[in-house]
Amino acid sequence: LPNDTVLYFIMGIDSYMTITTWKDYKSIFELANLIVYNRPCFDINSLPKELLSYKNVYFIKEPTIGISSSFIRERLRQGKSCHFFIPKKALEYIQENMLYR
């Protein structure tokens, strides 16, 4: 990638709450900006101070909807449609590569 490339890592707040348990998690903050999407029943203000202290983390507070990657994977495993939940190209890639079966 060119040196001036800006990377973004998008995740739900439920994943962000456990990021300190990931191997070498601090390197993620050095490599990318994080976009953390709130989920129903989570309070951003209840995060540990360390997780609120990073300057390159951006919290998306609303609207919150109950859709997660786990939800998408489970629907795909069950053979249910996901065309309302993910972009057409992403769904085509998943189907062509037979992912989440």
VOPAGU-2260 file (C-alpha; in pm, 1 decimal, decimal comma):
REM VOPAGU-2260
SITE   aa  ch    i         X         Y         Z
SITE  LEU   A    0       0,0       0,0       0,0
SITE  PRO   A    1     118,2     355,1     -58,3
SITE  ASN   A    2     269,3     523,5     248,1
SITE  ASP   A    3     -16,5     772,3     272,7
SITE  THR   A    4    -285,2     499,9     282,3
SITE  VAL   A    5    -521,5     536,6     577,5
SITE  LEU   A    6    -665,1     212,2     710,6
SITE  TYR   A    7    -987,1     172,1     907,3
SITE  PHE   A    8   -1082,6    -127,0    1118,8
SITE  ILE   A    9   -1458,9    -143,0    1175,5
SITE  MET   A   10   -1596,7    -343,5    1466,7
SITE  GLY   A   11   -1884,5    -358,5    1707,1
SITE  ILE   A   12   -1846,7    -237,7    2061,8
SITE  ASP   A   13   -1885,8    -595,3    2185,8
SITE  SER   A   14   -1562,8    -689,3    2005,1
SITE  TYR   A   15   -1391,2    -368,0    2108,2
SITE  MET   A   16   -1461,7    -446,1    2473,9
SITE  THR   A   17   -1244,7    -758,3    2443,5
SITE  ILE   A   18    -967,0    -614,1    2226,5
SITE  THR   A   19    -718,3    -609,5    2515,4
SITE  THR   A   20    -735,0    -991,1    2517,2
SITE  TRP   A   21    -617,7   -1009,6    2153,8
SITE  LYS   A   22    -256,8   -1093,5    2077,1
SITE  ASP   A   23     -54,3    -777,5    2004,7
SITE  TYR   A   24    -371,1    -567,5    2021,9
SITE  LYS   A   25    -180,5    -240,9    2063,5
SITE  SER   A   26     -38,2    -279,8    1713,7
SITE  ILE   A   27    -391,0    -245,8    1574,4
SITE  PHE   A   28    -405,1     108,8    1714,8
SITE  GLU   A   29     -74,4     186,0    1541,8
SITE  LEU   A   30    -180,0      43,1    1204,8
SITE  ALA   A   31    -535,6     168,7    1166,4
SITE  ASN   A   32    -807,2     400,9    1281,7
SITE  LEU   A   33   -1081,7     208,8    1458,3
SITE  ILE   A   34   -1448,3     267,2    1392,0
SITE  VAL   A   35   -1649,7     121,7    1679,7
SITE  TYR   A   36   -2019,9      80,2    1621,2
SITE  ASN   A   37   -2245,4      77,3    1923,2
SITE  ARG   A   38   -2485,8    -210,7    1980,7
SITE  PRO   A   39   -2819,1    -218,7    2161,3
SITE  CYS   A   40   -2777,0    -254,0    2539,3
SITE  PHE   A   41   -2414,1    -131,6    2541,0
SITE  ASP   A   42   -2302,3     193,0    2698,1
SITE  ILE   A   43   -1987,8     348,6    2551,7
SITE  ASN   A   44   -1932,0     536,8    2876,2
SITE  SER   A   45   -1895,4     207,9    3064,7
SITE  LEU   A   46   -1581,3     113,1    2870,9
SITE  PRO   A   47   -1254,8      92,5    3066,9
SITE  LYS   A   48   -1058,1     419,1    3061,8
SITE  GLU   A   49    -781,1     261,2    2853,2
SITE  LEU   A   50   -1026,1     188,9    2571,2
SITE  LEU   A   51   -1155,5     545,4    2581,7
SITE  SER   A   52    -805,4     694,9    2575,7
SITE  TYR   A   53    -697,9     607,7    2220,6
SITE  LYS   A   54    -707,8     909,1    1989,2
SITE  ASN   A   55    -771,1     716,6    1667,3
SITE  VAL   A   56   -1088,5     540,2    1782,7
SITE  TYR   A   57   -1417,2     679,2    1658,5
SITE  PHE   A   58   -1744,6     571,6    1814,1
SITE  ILE   A   59   -2061,8     554,3    1606,5
SITE  LYS   A   60   -2339,2     592,7    1860,2
SITE  GLU   A   61   -2654,5     564,6    1654,5
SITE  PRO   A   62   -2865,5     430,9    1509,0
SITE  THR   A   63   -2811,5      93,5    1667,3
SITE  ILE   A   64   -2941,9    -214,8    1496,6
SITE  GLY   A   65   -2913,5    -576,4    1604,3
SITE  ILE   A   66   -2701,0    -696,6    1313,6
SITE  SER   A   67   -2356,7    -844,2    1367,1
SITE  SER   A   68   -2112,3   -1054,3    1168,8
SITE  SER   A   69   -2220,1   -1352,0    1381,0
SITE  PHE   A   70   -2581,3   -1287,2    1280,2
SITE  ILE   A   71   -2483,9   -1274,0     910,4
SITE  ARG   A   72   -2274,5   -1592,3     929,8
SITE  GLU   A   73   -2553,3   -1781,5    1104,9
SITE  ARG   A   74   -2812,1   -1673,8     846,8
SITE  LEU   A   75   -2580,6   -1784,0     566,4
SITE  ARG   A   76   -2518,2   -2121,9     736,4
SITE  GLN   A   77   -2894,9   -2169,6     755,9
SITE  GLY   A   78   -2934,9   -2084,2     386,6
SITE  LYS   A   79   -3131,9   -1767,2     464,6
SITE  SER   A   80   -3111,4   -1452,1     256,8
SITE  CYS   A   81   -2874,1   -1173,5     359,8
SITE  HIS   A   82   -2922,8    -937,6      67,3
SITE  PHE   A   83   -3074,9    -669,8     293,7
SITE  PHE   A   84   -2782,2    -686,1     535,6
SITE  ILE   A   85   -2464,1    -678,6     325,7
SITE  PRO   A   86   -2360,8    -530,0     -10,4
SITE  LYS   A   87   -2434,7    -732,1    -323,7
SITE  LYS   A   88   -2064,8    -770,3    -413,1
SITE  ALA   A   89   -1982,7    -902,3     -64,9
SITE  LEU   A   90   -2266,1   -1153,5     -83,9
SITE  GLU   A   91   -2150,7   -1266,5    -430,3
SITE  TYR   A   92   -1795,9   -1316,5    -299,5
SITE  ILE   A   93   -1923,2   -1521,1      -5,3
SITE  GLN   A   94   -2135,2   -1737,6    -233,7
SITE  GLU   A   95   -1864,0   -1784,8    -499,0
SITE  ASN   A   96   -1610,7   -1890,3    -236,0
SITE  MET   A   97   -1863,9   -2100,8     -43,8
SITE  LEU   A   98   -1788,6   -1925,0     284,0
SITE  TYR   A   99   -1984,3   -1983,4     607,1
SITE  ARG   A  100   -2131,6   -2319,9     510,5
